[in-house]
Amino acid sequence: MTTPIRNVTPGGSGGAATLMLILSFTGILLLTQALFIVPAGQVAVVTTLGKVSGGSRRAGLNFKVPFVQSFYPFDVRTQVQDEKFSSLTKDLQVIDANATVKYALKASEAGRVFRTITYSDREVYSKIIKPSLLKALKSVFSQYELVTIASQWSDISELVEKTVSEELSKFDYVSVQALDLTNLKIADEYKAAIEQKQIAEQQLLKAQTEVKIAEQEALRYETLTRSLDDQVLFKLFLDKWDGRTQVVPSLPGNKGSTPPVIVGGRK
């Protein structure tokens, strides 16, 4: 009995299924490598073989070339950072305080930050904000004596914020939204000196006010004296005289004459 011989064709149904499985897996892998999501409040810097390409990618679904391009997220939301610092004043006194700065990385500058400064947004404060902040603090406080700094703390804070903003605007990486200086610490003997200065300023202000009041009173009396001519004085005499009391007579309108004087009036 002869056994029939079967012809087996390479790449039959089993091979086709395997091929489809491989292609499907490859497609899914490429798709996962090509698509990426940027969360809200962030942008992404895309690099091609390590070089920044294109602008910052915004929040949402984005595309990149698989295995050739990579992306790096940067947070562009408002950040709050507290910094303790020490600085010398104009009279060489040491002050300690806290600076709280609110800032945000500019979305359009993420690529430039990645290319020139850091690959991570975690280093934005330490490499961009902090150096400019400390430079501004030392620059401002070195211009004023300790007593002035303590008594004009709010004005000094505004000046520091302005100086920091101007310093950072030279590079234009970030925007400073607010800066607060708190917890000023100075020696007790200087606290007493500050209080004495404030008391002296208040006393000076009081003395200046009293001088102005005295000057106004003197001007008022001078104006009143000039307005009291002979006719006015005669009218005042008539208002006071009862018609019987002896007087030293005088006629109104005579040049150089004196007004009548009541010499025996009743009290």
FENQUI-V750797 format. One record per run of one state. SS is the DSSP state (~ for helix, > for strand, _ for the rest). FROM is the first residue (numbers start at 1). TO is the last residue. If there is no record, write none. Layout:
# FENQUI-V750797
ss: [SS SS]
from: [FROM FROM]
to: [TO TO]
This chain:
# FENQUI-V750797
ss: [_ ~ > _ > _ > _ > _ > _ > _ > _ > _ ~ _ ~ _ ~ _ ~ _ > _ ~ _ ~ _ > _ > _]
from: [1 13 35 39 42 49 51 53 57 58 60 64 69 76 79 89 94 106 107 117 121 142 146 152 153 170 174 186 188 228 230 241 247 249 261 263]
to: [12 34 38 41 48 50 52 56 57 59 63 68 75 78 88 93 105 106 116 120 141 145 151 152 169 173 185 187 227 229 240 246 248 260 262 267]
